[in-house]
Amino acid sequence: MRKGAYWPDVTEKKAGRFIPNPCDHVMFSHLRYASATVQPQTATGTFVCALLDLNSPDAVANRQAIETALASIEAQLRDLQNLKNTLDQRLAAGQISQSQHVTESQEVAAYLQKLDDATKHFGG
């Protein structure tokens, strides 16, 4: 089930059966992530998890896919930083020319930008 037309009355609000608004509530006090699973922290969190089906197989699978994609991006960022360091070391050791260093550094920078854009896509 999704929120749909649900709107709590006063009694439901007092019992914690409402959907917290991130502008009005500290979400961390109601819900926390444990990897790809949402863990309720309060009666309201338990209610929200059930009402919105936050731990449905599809929702958990989607979060797992995002975690996997972000881990891959982080690994690629580390590899590119290592490559950049290697290019700098090779230039300093006279193993590559300044123009080769510039060309390859620009390629690394372009790929870093693509990874940055991808990270932003996931809300990072």
Secondary structure per residue as TSV (DSSP state, phi and psi in degrees):
chain	resnum	aa	ss	phi	psi
A	1	M	-	360.0	149.7
A	2	R	-	-116.5	172.5
A	3	K	-	-52.9	-48.2
A	4	G	T	52.3	-128.9
A	5	A	T	-92.5	7.0
A	6	Y	-	-61.9	129.3
A	7	W	-	-144.1	118.5
A	8	P	-	-72.2	145.3
A	9	D	-	-88.7	-178.8
A	10	V	H	-59.8	-42.4
A	11	T	H	-63.1	-43.1
A	12	E	H	-64.7	-41.0
A	13	K	H	-60.5	-44.7
A	14	K	H	-63.8	-31.1
A	15	A	T	-83.5	-0.7
A	16	G	T	85.0	12.8
A	17	R	-	-96.4	73.4
A	18	F	S	-146.9	164.3
A	19	I	-	-99.4	114.7
A	20	P	-	-60.5	141.3
A	21	N	-	-97.6	122.6
A	22	P	T	-58.2	-22.3
A	23	C	T	-78.4	-23.8
A	24	D	T	-112.3	-14.1
A	25	H	S	-130.3	153.5
A	26	V	-	-86.6	102.6
A	27	M	H	-59.5	-35.0
A	28	F	H	-60.2	-26.2
A	29	S	H	-76.4	-19.2
A	30	H	H	-103.5	-38.7
A	31	L	E	-138.2	141.7
A	32	R	E	-140.1	153.2
A	33	Y	E	-91.4	137.0
A	34	A	E	-120.4	92.3
A	35	S	T	60.3	-120.0
A	36	A	T	-94.7	2.8
A	37	T	E	-104.7	139.8
A	38	V	E	-88.8	127.4
A	39	Q	E	-108.6	118.2
A	40	P	E	-70.2	144.6
A	41	Q	-	-114.0	-14.3
A	42	T	S	-140.0	173.5
A	43	A	H	-60.2	-37.5
A	44	T	H	-63.7	-42.6
A	45	G	H	-61.0	-42.0
A	46	T	H	-62.5	-43.1
A	47	F	H	-61.8	-46.3
A	48	V	H	-63.8	-44.0
A	49	C	H	-56.8	-43.1
A	50	A	H	-71.6	-47.9
A	51	L	H	-62.2	-44.3
A	52	L	H	-93.1	-0.6
A	53	D	T	51.4	50.1
A	54	L	T	-65.8	-20.4
A	55	N	T	-111.8	29.7
A	56	S	-	-63.0	155.5
A	57	P	H	-54.6	-39.4
A	58	D	H	-66.5	-42.0
A	59	A	H	-65.4	-44.0
A	60	V	H	-65.3	-42.9
A	61	A	H	-61.7	-38.8
A	62	N	H	-64.2	-45.0
A	63	R	H	-64.5	-38.2
A	64	Q	H	-63.9	-39.9
A	65	A	H	-63.5	-40.2
A	66	I	H	-66.1	-43.9
A	67	E	H	-59.0	-42.5
A	68	T	H	-64.3	-44.1
A	69	A	H	-63.3	-43.2
A	70	L	H	-66.8	-37.5
A	71	A	H	-63.0	-39.5
A	72	S	H	-64.5	-42.7
A	73	I	H	-63.5	-42.6
A	74	E	H	-61.1	-40.7
A	75	A	H	-64.1	-41.8
A	76	Q	H	-65.1	-38.5
A	77	L	H	-62.4	-42.1
A	78	R	H	-62.0	-44.6
A	79	D	H	-61.8	-40.9
A	80	L	H	-69.0	-36.6
A	81	Q	H	-64.8	-40.4
A	82	N	H	-62.9	-40.6
A	83	L	H	-63.4	-43.2
A	84	K	H	-60.8	-43.9
A	85	N	H	-61.7	-41.0
A	86	T	H	-63.8	-42.7
A	87	L	H	-59.8	-44.4
A	88	D	H	-62.1	-41.8
A	89	Q	H	-66.4	-40.5
A	90	R	H	-67.0	-36.7
A	91	L	H	-65.2	-46.4
A	92	A	H	-62.2	-32.4
A	93	A	T	-86.0	-0.5
A	94	G	T	75.4	18.1
A	95	Q	S	-84.5	-18.5
A	96	I	S	-136.7	157.3
A	97	S	-	-80.9	164.5
A	98	Q	H	-60.2	-42.6
A	99	S	H	-66.4	-37.9
A	100	Q	H	-66.0	-40.3
A	101	H	H	-60.8	-45.0
A	102	V	H	-63.0	-47.1
A	103	T	H	-59.9	-49.5
A	104	E	H	-70.0	-35.1
A	105	S	H	-65.6	-36.4
A	106	Q	H	-65.6	-38.6
A	107	E	H	-63.3	-42.9
A	108	V	H	-62.6	-45.5
A	109	A	H	-61.2	-39.5
A	110	A	H	-63.8	-41.5
A	111	Y	H	-70.0	-37.4
A	112	L	H	-59.6	-38.3
A	113	Q	H	-64.8	-40.9
A	114	K	H	-61.7	-41.4
A	115	L	H	-67.3	-38.4
A	116	D	H	-62.5	-43.4
A	117	D	H	-62.0	-41.0
A	118	A	H	-64.7	-40.1
A	119	T	H	-62.1	-42.6
A	120	K	H	-62.2	-33.0
A	121	H	H	-58.7	-33.6
A	122	F	T	-89.1	7.4
A	123	G	T	88.2	12.2
A	124	G	-	-87.8	360.0
